[in-house]
Amino acid sequence: MAKQLHAQWSSRLTFILAVTGSAVGLGNIWKFPYMVGDSGGAAFVLVYLLCIALVGLPILVSEWLIGRRGQKNPINTMTEQARQNGHSPAWGLVGLSGVLAGFLILSFYSVIGGWSLSYTVNSISGTFAGQDADGVGELFNGMLASPGVLLGWHSLFMVLVIGIVARGVTKGLEGAVRTLMPALGILLLVLVVYGLTTGHFGETLAFMFNPDLSAIDGSVILAAMGQAFFTLSLGMGIMMAYGSYLGENVDLLRTARTVVILDTVIALVAGLAIFPIVFANGLDPSEGPGLIFVTLPLAFGNLGGGAFLGLIFFLLLTFAALTSAISLLEPTVEFIEERTPLSRIAATLVSGCAIWALGVAALLSFNVWSDVLILGLSIFDFLDTLTSKFMLPLTGLAAIIFVGWCLERRSVRDELGLGDSGAMVWNLLARFVAPIGVILVFVTSL
Ligand code: PFF
């Protein structure tokens, strides 16, 4: 069934808003800080920034470029463009792997979206007021230990995602992104200002920006690269799909730069907001996935008007998570809708329920199934590792190899509007630095 995918973005701004809705999410505010804490601070940040600039940015541009040329869903786009350029239609597998990655990521993403919902409600009810570090730790561990509580919030989050995608109103959210994302940014800045008052801001700066180069090893590099893909929503086909709605006149490089800077700044500011609280309260930076949930309530519990600020913060975080989550569900829904007789609503329900069920397994790995290990990892960690560290980079690698090596170089250069020196830098990045970088990371870390 042909879908009417091919309306175009009404402007560059609408496109940026949609892309930002997908890119900015739990990855920036929940995942980035805990990975920094887990992987040794500034060494991780340094490698992460290099991965964003040298690998993430060119792959983002490549995915948009492929999408804009193909004007179809990622699987058909890859297959057809490969054919047109005399290559194997097996390139379509790249699109398929992206769809599958989105499916797997959403299952555990929704569990964390549920935590954010739960903390919204906890803020309103004043649960955090006057708590100390032990108190918030107990609240968080109490939530993790209770499968029923986790299940309830995960289910509610998935219902919201399914509801939005089933009604096909995802584009209607751009207006909301425009106001709510800046609001989230402002609240993060308020938290940074609070961090300045803790007397531990200098320590935070050193922790995040003064790298101990000897701490950089294969596992730090693999983690940083995976995070770069995750945070920019790369290697999922989603950026290819967004690119398929792009008009010829949009400058891909400039737009990518805007999005990448925005996404990176939000992640860094989240780190600057969280670590002063960690150090001021003697918490462990390598606390893991619970990091923002045991630090931010301390700030909100001790700040004038903190209950209100906490409520708004977790609401906005939930919103940011939702706009990313719908972009994770959309590819699976389109895939099922196109290849089965199911209607959009039925396709959304079927995929949403399957993802929900996998999410239940992920949330049980925090409690009753905590000893179920796959390759030594809990179900939650396994899903995260498999997708962020392997599937996304491999799919992204394929996209950039395709643009760098399989498409006609002259036409890519014209499409990106590059002069001689720009073309040289682009070719260096797209043909060598980015692909070899990704491959080297795999080789060294395996
Ligand atoms: N980029 C999102 C975040 O940082 O939270 C997560 C994500 C969304 C990853 C969409 C991949 C994706 F396709």
Residues whose N, C-alpha, C, O or C-beta is under 5 A from the ligand:
A	BS01	PFF	S22 A23 V24 G25 L26 G27 N28 F230 T231 L232 S233 L234 M236 I238 S324 S327 L328
